[in-house]
Amino acid sequence: EGPVEGPVDGLKSVLLNSTPVLDTEGNTNISGVTVVFRAGEQEQTPPEGFESSGSETVLGTEVKYDTPITRTITSANIDRLRFTFGVQALVETTSKGDRNPSEVRLLVQIQRNGGWVTEKDITIKGKTTSQYLASVVVDNLPPRPFNIRMRRMTPDSTTDQLQNKTLWSSYTEIIDVKQCYPNTALVGVQVDSEQFGSQQVSRNYHLRGRILQVPSNYNPQTRQYSGIWDGTF
């Protein structure tokens, strides 16, 4: 609930994974970060770059070769869908113990007029021993209800030397709407995924809080009173 005064010192007061975006000298610690702040006024503008809201459905389901995972979309008012997917690991180990990159191919499909249409043809390449997630957005959705599915085109591994399990992590139903969030103080943060990979990003802020009336003889900076209060604020 606002209004609040806001960040104490701009991007120095925005911390991602406990690291300030800017250091005390104003140098960049984390690049590719956009921060939008609204103090919580009754009449405030919509936060730029955040003109949509989404409802995420978590799946966490492994996608196996030639066994697509299908879900049905019934929401009438959504404008777009975001598919989040990835690999549990992606690495091929040789008989000598060397770890080499590998790749897998996935299809994001939507059923249109009774047939499956490939909306996104995705190849994940590289080497990782931990989970890696990515996402794509599909526009121009068909009338509801309709089916969506994630299909793996790469044969499943049959050996421990090749780790390439794929998963459909979630899908998000997105509604495009410009919301002002009146009387609500908020911070919107966009980050470059290359800075953090698949890890969750924690966010902390050093803020000066709600703006309140104080006695006219009180100095909020020094936190001291001077003279006799005249009854005004």
N, C-alpha and C positions, 0 to 999 in steps of 0.2 A: 504494500500500500504506500502511496506517495502523497505529496512529492518528497523526494529526497534530494540532497545536495549533489551526490554523485561520487565518482572516483576521486580519490585524494590527489592523485598525480597522473592522470591520463593512463596511457598503456603501461606505465610502470606499476600501476595498481591492478592490472589484470594478470593473473597467474594461471598458466596451463601446466598441469602436472607439477605444480609447486615452483615453476620457473616464470618470472615476470617476462612479459613480451619485450619490454625495454629494460635495460639495466639502469643503475642509478645515474650513469652518465648520458643516458639517452640512446645508447647503442642497441641495435637489434639483437635480442637473444633468440627469438623465434620469428622466422620470416613467413610471409604468406598469410598473415592474420588480419581479419577485418572485424572491428568491434563497433556495434551500434548501441547507443545508450539512450534510454528515455527515462525522465525523472519521475514520471507518474502524475503529470498534470491532467486536469479535466479534459482539456483540448490539446492533444499532442498528435503529431503526424505519425503515420504508420512507419515502422522501422524498415528502412530500405534493405532490400535483399532477403526479406523474410515475409514476403507477401503470400505465403501459403501455410496451411496447417495440414498435418497428416496423422493418420491412424495406422499404427504399425501392427501387423500380425506376425508373431514370431513362430517360425517353423522348426529350425534347427534340424532339418531332415537330410540324411545322406541321399545324394542323387547317384544312382547306379546306371551303368551302361544299358541302354535299351529298356529302361524302366522309368519312364518320366513320372514326375510328381505333378499332380494336377490339383488346382483349387478353383472355386467358383466365386466370381465377383457379383454382388447383388446391389451394392450401394449406388443409388441413382445420381448423386450429386458430385461425384468425384471427377476431376479433370485429368489426372495423370496417375501412373503407377510407378513406384520405385521398387526394383528387384535387388535384393542384397544376397550375395552368393560368394562362394570362394572355395578354398581348399583347406583340408586339415593339415596337410603338409605337401610339399612338392619337391621331391629329391630322388635321385637314382644313385644308388651306391654300387660301385664296381667291386669285383672280386678282390681288388687291392685296397679297398676301403675308401677310395676317392668318392666324393659326393659331387654329383653333376646336376646341372639344371634339367628340368623336364617341362612338359606342357600338357594341358588338357583343354578340350573344347566343349563348350556348353551352348545350348540354344535357348533363348527366351521366346516363347511362342504364345500367341493368342488365337483362340478359335473365332474365326470370322466366316459367316455364311456357311457354317457346317464344316469348314476345313481349317486345319492348323496352319497358321501363317507365322513364319519366323520374323520376329521384330528385331532381335539382336543376336548376332553370331559372334560369340566371345571365345577368345583363346587366352588362357592364362599361362604365361611363360615365366620361367625363372627358377629360383631355388630357395626354399624355405623349409625349416624343420618345425615350424609352428603354424598356427592358423593364420590365413590371410583372407580378408574379405574385400570385396569391391561391390559397386552398385551401378545400375543403369536405370534410366527413366524412359518410360514409353508414353507417348502422347497419342492423340487421335484414337480414343477408345471406342469400341463398338457399343451398340445399345445393350442395356442390362436386361437379364443376367448374361454373363459370358464366362468362359473358362480360360484360365491361364495355366501354363505349365513350364517347368524347367526340365530340359532334356540333355543328358550327357551323350556326347558323340564319341568319346575316347573309351576304348575297352577298359574294363576294370583291371587293376593290377592283380596278378596271380602269384606274386612273389614278394617277400619282405624287402627285397632290394629296391623295389620301386614303390614309393609312397605318393599316391596321387588321389586320395579320396576327395570327392567334391560334395559340397552341401549347399542347400538352399536355406539361407539363414532366416530371411523374412521377406515380406512384401509390405509396402506402405501405400495406402490410399490417400492421395493428395487432393486437397481442395484449394484452388487459387482464390484468395480473398485478402483484401487489404484491411487489416484490423488495427485500430488505434490503441487498444487496451487502455481506456481512460482510467485515471487514478491508480494505475499500476506501474510501479517502477520496474524496469526490465533491462537486461543486457542481452544482446544477440551477438554470438561469436561464430565466425566462419574461419576454418583453418585449412591449410593445404594438407591433404591426406598423406603426401609424401613425407611430411615432417614426423608423422606418428605411426605410419603403417596401419596395422589392424588393431592397435591397442586403444582402449578406452581413454578418453582425454578428460582428466579432472579439471574443474574450473573453480577458481577462487578470486574474490575481489576485495580490495581494500577501499571501503566506501565511507563517506560521511552520510549519516542516515537521515531520518525524517526531519523536515523543516518544521519547527514548532515555534510558537510565540514564547518569548522570554521577557522577564522584567526589563524595562528600559535602562536600568542602571547595571545590567549584567553584561559582561563581555564574554561571549562564547569562546573566543580564541584563548584568552588568558584564564577563563573560568573564575573570574573574580567580580565582586560587586563594588560599586563606587557610590558613596553618598547614600542618601535616603531615597527609597523608591517613591516615585510620584504617582503610582497606581496605574501607569500606562505600560503597554507592551511594545 
